Amino acid sequence: MKMEVVNRYITIKNHVEGAPQDSDFELRSSPLVLSMEPGSDEVIVKNLYVSIDPAQLNRMKSYSSSQDCSTFAVAMTPGEDIDAYGVGKVVVSGNPKFGKGDIVAGFLKWGGFTVVKSGGMLNKLDPMGFPLSYHVGILGFSGLTAYVGFFEICKPKKGEKVFVSAALGSVGNLVGQFAKALGCYVVGSAGSKEKVALLKEKLGFDGAFNYREETDLKSTLQRYFPDGIDIYFDNVGGDMQGAAVSNMNINGRIAVCGVISEYTDREKRAAPSMIDVIYKRLKIQGFLAGDYLNLFGDFLSTTCDYLRAGEIQPLEDISDGVESIPSALINLFEGQNIGKKIIKIAEE
């Protein structure tokens, strides 16, 4: 008797052009037989935790230039299931690399189960004594993004002055914590009083401000960085980038990780002073964590050491159930998450 389950998953009903709304998403169900045809090398994974990331919105648009540039960013088709980084448990395997019961991490689906085809990005996971949710966020792609952007792109030195925008987001909070652990002066921007308090009190930032309360970002940054900014970790683009460039020091470095203010508003554009870029000899570099998978080992050992020593702490914002996925993505763009947004799909 072949066991059959009902797989519930989220799809988009249509392409999403502005900020995402409930009406853009649909919860669908389809039967899934938990067995393999002879000769199949597929793996069926029961999803346990999946990631919610702002960049997924760019894949939901009818067109974004990002869709042409990376295999991780290809456009989604309405009605199809949606992939996302996650952690799960193998229930059936035709692939000799995986056995039933293995805990795995990689590209899963926004749903209850994932059928991973041969060549799909999936690896066995050693939880190393940490909760599985850590492997979706701080020890997953968000963590790698923070690590690569800060250490590889910005090449920080102890004592340098670091500014992080969206500093309580999944990546920003870690960049700030890495920078503090290295001995840098760190200031972050966020979108509420509560977030500002968390940055200073819980994460030990030297300063933080609510960008919604500031009328002149350039002078705000001047106030927090009287001696200028050496490193700007950009998660937002827009006006903040221009204000940061005005306050950068000579030979400053800017890692452009995300431009969340521009994802939902096509009119918004970062417009930094190119004269500043030239005369201050600034380096502005965009990057994708997927290009640096060769550093995953270094990233993991560094981050685990920091975690065990209590020098950095995970910030997770976890909701339960497949049906909570759409509101989780919508809330990201309304700034309602604290740290890494994760959906818990099932118990291990």
N, C-alpha and C positions, 0 to 999 in steps of 0.2 A: 504494500500500500504506500503510494507516494504521498508525503505530507505536503499539504498546500496551505499557504498563508495569504492573508489579504495585505498587500503592500500599499500603505498610504503614503503619498508623496505630494510635494508642492510643485506647481508649475505656474508660468505666467500665462495669462489669457491673451495678452497683446504685448507689443513692445512698449516699454516705459520711457517716456520722453522727459518728464520733469521729475519732481520728487515722487517716490513710490507711494501708492495708496492701496488700501485694502482691496479695492475693486480690480486691481491689476493681477491679483493672485487667485489661484484655485487649488483646493485640496482634492486630489483625485485618489481613486483606489483601483488596484488591479490585482488579479490572482497571481501568485508566484509559487511555482512548484519547487520545493526544496530538494531537488536531486539534479544530477548531471547526466547528460547523454554520454554514452561511452565515447571516449576519445576527446571529450571537451576538456579544455585547460582553463575554464572559467572558475571563478571563486564567488560564492554567495556570502556576503557579509551582513550580519545584523548590526545596524548602525547604533552606536551608543552615544556619541557626542559629535555634533557638527558645528562648524564655524559659520559665523555671520560676518561678512566683510563689506565695507562700503564699495570696494572696486567691483563687486558683483553687479552693481547697478549699471556700470558701463557695458556689461555684456548683455543687459536687458534692453538696451536702446536699439532702435532700428539701425542706427549707425553711430559708431564712435571710432575715431582714428586708432584708438587703442586696440580695436579688434583685429587690425591688420598686422600688429607688431609682435604678438606673443601667442604661443599655443595655449597659454594659461588664460588668454583674454578673448577667445573666439566668441562670436555672437551666439546668443541662445535663440532657439526656435520656440515660439509659443506652443504650449501643449506638451513639450518634452520635459523630462525630469531634469533637475538642475544639480550640477556637481559643486561640491564644496569640500574643503579640507576637513577631515574628521578622523575619529577613532572608532573601531568596531571590533566585532568578534566573528571569526570564520564559522559558518554553520555547515557549509558543504564546500568541498574543494576538489577540483579536477586537476589542480596545479600542484606538482610535487613539492614546490617550495612552501606550500601552506597546508596545515592540517586542521581538522575540526577543533574548535576551541582556542585557536591562536588569536591573540590580541594583535590587531594590525592598525597602522596609520597610513593615510594617503588620501587620494581623491575619492570620496564617497558621494552619496546623493542626499539632497534635502528630502529624506523620507525614512521609512522604517528599515528597508533593506537596500543593498546595492549589489548588482551583478557586475563584478569586475572582470573585464575581458583581459585576455593575455596582452601584456604590454601596458596595462593600466598602471598608474603610479600607486603602488601598494607595497608596504614593507612591514615585516614583523616588528612588533614594538616591545621593547623591554621597559616597563614603567619605572624601573630604577627606584622603587619605593615611593614614587610620587603619585598623586591622584591622576586618573586617566584624563581628566579635563585639562590638566596642565599641558598635556601633549597636543592639545588643540590650540592652545594660546601661547603661554610663556615659553614652552619647550617645542612649539610647532612653528608654523610659518610666520606668525606675528612676531615671535621672539627672534627668528632668523632675520626678519626684515629690520628690526631694531638694531640687532648686532651688526649686520652687514653695513647698514646705512651709517651707523655711528663709527664703528672701528675701521671698516675698510674704506668707505668713501670719505669720511671726515678726518681720519687719522688724528684723533685727539691727543693732547698732551695734558698732563696733570696741571691744574691751575688755570686752564683756559676757560673762557666765558661762553656758556652754551645757552641758546634759546630754543625751546621746543614749543611748537604750536599744537593744538589739540592734545595737550599734554596729559590728559586723563584717558585718551583713547587706547586701543589695544597695543599700538606700537609706541606712541608718545610716552606713556607712563614708564615703559621699559627703557627707552632712550635716556630719560631723565635719571632713572635709577642707575643705569650703567655709568652715566656721567658723574653722578655723585660718588659712586664706588671708586671711580678713577681719581677723584679729588678735584673735580671741576666746580666752578660756580654755575649754578643752574637756575634758570627762571622759565616758567611755563605759562602759557595762556590756556584758558578754558572758558566755558560758556555759562557758569553759574557761581554764586557765592559758595555753595556747598562744595563744588569741585575745587575751587581755589583753596578752601580750608583743608581738603584732603591732600592736595599737592604739598602744602606746607607742613601739615601736622603728621600725616601718615607716611608720606613718601620722602619727607626731608628736603624738598626743594628750598633753595635760598630765597626765592620770591615767586609770586604767582599773581596773575590778574585776570579779571573777567573782561574779555574783549568787548562784550555787549555794553559795558558801562563806560568805555573809553571813546572819546570823540576824535582824538588825534593819535593814532597808533604810533606815528613816528616819534612824537614827544613822550608817549608812554614808554616806549622802548629806551629812549634816551635816559629817562628817569631810572629805569631798572639796570641799565648798562651804561653808567657814566663813562666807563673806559672802553666802550664799544663791545661788539659781539665778535667772537672768533669763529663760532660754529652755529649755524642755524639749521635745525632739522625741521623741514617744511612738510606739514601734513595737510595744509589748507589752501595754499595758493592765494589768489585774490589780493586784497589790499595789504594783508599781513606781510606778504612777500616783499612788496615794495618798501614797506616801513622797515623791514629787517635789513634789506640791502642798504638803505640810507644809514643804518647804524653799524654796518659791518666794519671790522678793522681790515687793514691791509693784509692780503693773503688769507682772507677769511674763506671758509668752506661752507657751502650750502648743499645738503642732501635733499633732493626733492623726491619725497616718498609718496605723497598723495596731494591732490588738490580738491578736497571734499567740497569746498565752497563753489567749485566750478562744475561738479558732476551734475547738479540739479538745475543749474542756471547757465545757459549757453552764453549769456551776455557778459558774465563775470570773467575777467582776465587779469592775471598777474601782470603788472606793468612796472618792473623794476627799472631804475635809472641805469641805462647802459654806460653812461659816463662813469658812474660809481663802479660798475662791474669792471671796466677797463682800468681806471686809475688805481683802484684798490686791488687789482689783480685777483679778483674773486674767482673761485671755482664753484660753478653751479652744475651739479650732476644729478640726472634722473637715474633711477636704478630699479630693477625687479629682483626680488629675493630668489626667484627661480633660476637666475643665472649663477647663483653662488651655492648650489647644493654641495659643491666640493668642500665648503667650509662648515657643513652641518655638524660634523664631529667636533671641531674646535668650539663652535657655538654651544653645543650641548654640554661639553665638559666645563667650559667657563661659567655658563649659566647655572648648572647644577651646583658647582662650587659656591657661587654667590648665594644661591637659595639655601644650601645647607648651613652656610655661615651666617644666615640671617641678614645679609647685606642688601638683598633685594627681596621684595615680596610680590606674589602674584595678585593681580586685581582681576577678579572674574565677575561677570554678570551673567548668571545662568537662568534660563527659562526652561520650562518642561514641555515636551510634546511637539510632534510634527506640526500641529495646528498653530503653534505659537510662532512659527518661523516668519510669516509675513509681517506681523506687528514688530518683531525684533528688528527686521531690516528697516522698516519705516521709522522706528524710534531712533535708530542710529543717526538718521538724517535730521532728527529733531534734537539731537544731542542728549538723549535720555540715558545712554549707557554709561556705566562707570567701569572703565577698563575693557577687557576682552569680552565680547558678546558671544555666548555659546548656547546652543540648544542641547539639552539632555533628552535624547530620543528614548532610551530604555535603560533599565538596570543591567549591570553586567551579569 
